[in-house]
Amino acid sequence: MKTNEADDILTPEQWNEIQCRLKLTFPEISDEDVQYHESSEQDLLRMVGYSIHKDLQMMQGLFLC
């Protein structure tokens, strides 16, 4: 069974790249909001979105380009 790329576990390097982009876009994000743990990109976006009151669809839209 092939998994969706968005469901793949992020490496620490991938996590760091995404967290840097998120912190540039949303300066109100704290380090605790983006602390690394094994999860997917969707999970990271969902957690951060929850902290800043944005839905997952809006958060995913930031990374389409």
Secondary structure, DSSP 8 states (H G I E B T S, - for coil): ----GGGSB--HHHHHHHHHHHHHH-TT--TGGG---S-BHHHHHHHHHHHHT--HHHHHHTT--
